[in-house]
Amino acid sequence: MLHMMPMCSGDGAALTVIGGGLAGCEAAWQAACRGLDVLLYEMRPHVSTPAHRTGLLAELVCSNSLGSNLPDRAPGLLKEELRRLRSLIISCADATAVPAGGALAVGREAFSQRVTEAIAAHPRITVRHEEVTELPSREAAIVATGPLTSPALAQEIAALAGEEQLYFYDAMAPIVALESIDQSKVFRASRYDRGEDDYINCPMTREEYDRFVEALLSAETIPLRDFELEDKRFFEACLPIEVLAARGHDALAYGPLKPVGLRDPRTGARPYAVVQLRQDNLAGTLYNLVGFQTNLRWPEQRRVFALIPGLEQAEWVRFGQMHRNTYINSPALLEPTMRWRGRSDLWFAGQIVGTEGYVGSTASGLIAGLNAARSLGGQPEAVLPRTTMIGALMHYVSAFREGPFQPMKASFGLLPELEPPVRNKRQRYAAYAARARRDLDRYISDQRLLDDWAPSDMALG
Ligand SMILES: Cc1cc2nc3c(=O)[nH]c(=O)nc-3n(C[C@H](O)[C@H](O)[C@H](O)COP(=O)(O)OP(=O)(O)OC[C@H]3O[C@@H](n4cnc5c(N)ncnc54)[C@H](O)[C@@H]3O)c2cc1C
C-alpha cells in the first residue's frame, strides 16, 4: 500500500533517542523529519523486558487497541491532534487498523512492523540495538525507555533526579468526574476543619460499611505477574484497598475510611466511615478516591465502588490499577516542552513522564522530538495551548502540585472550562473538540510548526 509519509531534508544536528517504543519512535521521527540526525537505541531483542516479546520497534505490550477514535471523545481528539502534527505512530496505526467499532485497534505485528520499516527507511535515523546504561552527558538526548526501563538506566535516572523522584511501582486510585457525583449524599469538608472544604466526603452508616467491605472482599482481582511483585518494598508501601480490608473487618474504618474529624452537616453526627475524594486536576472537574489504590478487575470496581454513597452513578474516568511502572516525578523535573529543567539538551518522553498509555506516550514523544529539533535548530520550544488535548496533557505532567504525582490519560476533565459553560454532555464534548482543533490549527500556523517539513511520497509495506 502507498501512503503519504512526511519526509524532510536539511543539515542535521545530532540527537540520541534512547528507547524504540511508541514514544521513542515518534520522537525520533519528528526530530529526523525536521532535519536532525538521530541515533535511536533499542535494547531488544538482545536484552528484553518482562512484557515485550519481539525485537520490533513500537511493540504493543498488551492490548492491540489504541482506544477511542471518535472525534468527540478525549482519546479520539488526542489522535486527531496527533494526525494534524503528522504523527508516525498514528499514521502507521491508521494504515494497519482492524475493525473495532469506534476504537482504533491495529494488527499488532503489522503495526510494529510498519513502524520498524518506516524508521529503518528514514535516511536520517540510525537504529542501534544496544542497551544504554548511562545517560548521555555531552550529546543532546531524549530518554523514552518506558515503564520497564532497564534497571541500570533506571539507576542513572534516579541519580540524576534524586532517588525520591523516581517511582517504580504504580498504584493508582480510581478517578471520577465531579459532575457524576450525587451531591445530595455527600458533603464538602476537611478533617477537623483544617484548610478549606477541600474534600468531598461520602459518609457511610454501619450497614453501608458492612455491605461495602463484604463486596470488596468477595470481588475478583487481577493476578499480578511475578515481575510485578519483584520489589516488595514498593508493593507494601502502596497496599491495595482490598488487601488492607482483608486484615480485619474494621481495618478500613480505622485506616483510609476513618471518620475522625468529620461531621455530616445534615445529621450533625460523625459517620461510621467516610470515603474521601480529593481534587485531581486544576480545573476541579476530576476527583480521586483517597487510599483506593486497587487491583480489582475493572467491572468489579464499577460494581463495588457503586456501593459508596454518592457514587452510585459515577462516571469512572480512570479505574485503579497496580503494575510495575517506572516513572519520574515530572512536575518537579520537566518543562511542558518535556525538557529537563535546567538542562538545554535533555528531554524525556513516553510513559516514563506519566503520559499514560500508547497514545499519551506517543503525544509526549512527539512533543519531545519536535522541541529537540526546534531547540537544536535555534528556535523557541513549542508549548501547545492548554485547550488542546496534547497541551493539556503536557501541562498536567509538568505543572507543580502538592502530593504524589500519578500518570494520566487523555480526558476532557484536563481541559479548561468552556466559556460560556455547556450543560449538555454531548454538546460539551463536541465544543471541547471544536475549540481544541481551532486552537491547534492556529498555533501550528502562528508558530510555523510544520514549515520545516517537506512532504514526499514514501512507499511503506
Ligand atoms: C504490562 C503492561 C501492560 C500495558 N498495557 C497497556 C495497554 O493495554 N494499553 C495501553 O495504552 N498502555 C498499556 N501499558 C502502558 C504502556 O507501557 C504504554 O502505553 C506504552 O508502551 C508506553 O510507551 P513508551 O514508548 O513510553 O514505552 P515502551 O513502549 O515500553 O518503549 C520503551 C522501549 O525502551 C526500551 N528500553 C528500555 N530500557 C532501555 C535501555 N536502557 N536501553 C535501550 N532501550 C531500552 C524497551 O525495550 C522498549 O522498547 C502497559 C504497560 C505495561 C508495563
The ligand as an SDF file (V2000), in Angstrom:
LIG
                    3D

 53 58  0  0  0  0  0  0  0  0999 V2000
    2.4220   -4.9020   31.4830 C   0  0  0  0  0  0  0  0  0  0  0  0
    1.9650   -3.6230   30.8340 C   0  0  0  0  0  0  0  0  0  0  0  0
    0.7600   -3.6140   30.1090 C   0  0  0  0  0  0  0  0  0  0  0  0
    0.3240   -2.4200   29.4920 C   0  0  0  0  0  0  0  0  0  0  0  0
   -0.8460   -2.4410   28.7790 N   0  0  0  0  0  0  0  0  0  0  0  0
   -1.2570   -1.3080   28.1240 C   0  0  0  0  0  0  0  0  0  0  0  0
   -2.4390   -1.3130   27.3080 C   0  0  0  0  0  0  0  0  0  0  0  0
   -3.1070   -2.3200   27.1550 O   0  0  0  0  0  0  0  0  0  0  0  0
   -2.8090   -0.1500   26.6990 N   0  0  0  0  0  0  0  0  0  0  0  0
   -2.0770    0.9880   26.8130 C   0  0  0  0  0  0  0  0  0  0  0  0
   -2.4540    2.0150   26.2210 O   0  0  0  0  0  0  0  0  0  0  0  0
   -0.9490    1.0140   27.5940 N   0  0  0  0  0  0  0  0  0  0  0  0
   -0.5330   -0.0950   28.2430 C   0  0  0  0  0  0  0  0  0  0  0  0
    0.6040   -0.0840   29.0310 N   0  0  0  0  0  0  0  0  0  0  0  0
    1.3190    1.1340   29.1830 C   0  0  0  0  0  0  0  0  0  0  0  0
    2.3870    1.0720   28.0780 C   0  0  0  0  0  0  0  0  0  0  0  0
    3.6200    0.7900   28.6160 O   0  0  0  0  0  0  0  0  0  0  0  0
    2.4490    2.3370   27.3110 C   0  0  0  0  0  0  0  0  0  0  0  0
    1.1910    2.5770   26.8090 O   0  0  0  0  0  0  0  0  0  0  0  0
    3.4470    2.3860   26.1660 C   0  0  0  0  0  0  0  0  0  0  0  0
    4.0050    1.1790   25.7710 O   0  0  0  0  0  0  0  0  0  0  0  0
    4.4970    3.2880   26.6430 C   0  0  0  0  0  0  0  0  0  0  0  0
    5.2460    3.6990   25.5510 O   0  0  0  0  0  0  0  0  0  0  0  0
    6.7550    4.0690   25.8040 P   0  0  0  0  0  0  0  0  0  0  0  0
    7.3280    4.3760   24.4830 O   0  0  0  0  0  0  0  0  0  0  0  0
    6.8480    5.0770   26.8680 O   0  0  0  0  0  0  0  0  0  0  0  0
    7.3800    2.7250   26.3970 O   0  0  0  0  0  0  0  0  0  0  0  0
    7.6400    1.3400   25.6400 P   0  0  0  0  0  0  0  0  0  0  0  0
    6.6430    1.1390   24.5630 O   0  0  0  0  0  0  0  0  0  0  0  0
    7.7550    0.3070   26.7000 O   0  0  0  0  0  0  0  0  0  0  0  0
    9.0550    1.5800   24.9490 O   0  0  0  0  0  0  0  0  0  0  0  0
   10.2360    1.7230   25.7090 C   0  0  0  0  0  0  0  0  0  0  0  0
   11.3320    0.9850   24.9460 C   0  0  0  0  0  0  0  0  0  0  0  0
   12.5910    1.2680   25.5570 O   0  0  0  0  0  0  0  0  0  0  0  0
   13.3630    0.0840   25.5630 C   0  0  0  0  0  0  0  0  0  0  0  0
   14.3710    0.2170   26.6400 N   0  0  0  0  0  0  0  0  0  0  0  0
   14.1680    0.1800   27.9740 C   0  0  0  0  0  0  0  0  0  0  0  0
   15.3280    0.4140   28.6370 N   0  0  0  0  0  0  0  0  0  0  0  0
   16.2800    0.5970   27.6820 C   0  0  0  0  0  0  0  0  0  0  0  0
   17.6710    0.8760   27.7240 C   0  0  0  0  0  0  0  0  0  0  0  0
   18.3230    1.0220   28.8930 N   0  0  0  0  0  0  0  0  0  0  0  0
   18.3590    0.9910   26.5590 N   0  0  0  0  0  0  0  0  0  0  0  0
   17.7220    0.8540   25.3590 C   0  0  0  0  0  0  0  0  0  0  0  0
   16.4020    0.5850   25.2720 N   0  0  0  0  0  0  0  0  0  0  0  0
   15.6710    0.4710   26.4180 C   0  0  0  0  0  0  0  0  0  0  0  0
   12.3570   -1.0320   25.7450 C   0  0  0  0  0  0  0  0  0  0  0  0
   12.8400   -2.2610   25.2560 O   0  0  0  0  0  0  0  0  0  0  0  0
   11.1600   -0.5080   24.9450 C   0  0  0  0  0  0  0  0  0  0  0  0
   11.1650   -0.9690   23.6260 O   0  0  0  0  0  0  0  0  0  0  0  0
    1.0830   -1.2460   29.6430 C   0  0  0  0  0  0  0  0  0  0  0  0
    2.2820   -1.2640   30.3650 C   0  0  0  0  0  0  0  0  0  0  0  0
    2.7240   -2.4440   30.9550 C   0  0  0  0  0  0  0  0  0  0  0  0
    4.0180   -2.4350   31.7030 C   0  0  0  0  0  0  0  0  0  0  0  0
  1  2  1  0
  2  3  1  0
  2 52  2  0
  3  4  2  0
  4  5  1  0
  4 50  1  0
  5  6  2  0
  6  7  1  0
  6 13  1  0
  7  8  2  0
  7  9  1  0
  9 10  1  0
 10 11  2  0
 10 12  1  0
 12 13  2  0
 13 14  1  0
 14 15  1  0
 14 50  1  0
 15 16  1  0
 16 17  1  0
 16 18  1  0
 18 19  1  0
 18 20  1  0
 20 21  1  0
 20 22  1  0
 22 23  1  0
 23 24  1  0
 24 25  2  0
 24 26  1  0
 24 27  1  0
 27 28  1  0
 28 29  2  0
 28 30  1  0
 28 31  1  0
 31 32  1  0
 32 33  1  0
 33 34  1  0
 33 48  1  0
 34 35  1  0
 35 36  1  0
 35 46  1  0
 36 37  1  0
 36 45  1  0
 37 38  2  0
 38 39  1  0
 39 40  1  0
 39 45  2  0
 40 41  1  0
 40 42  2  0
 42 43  1  0
 43 44  2  0
 44 45  1  0
 46 47  1  0
 46 48  1  0
 48 49  1  0
 50 51  2  0
 51 52  1  0
 52 53  1  0
M  END
$$$$
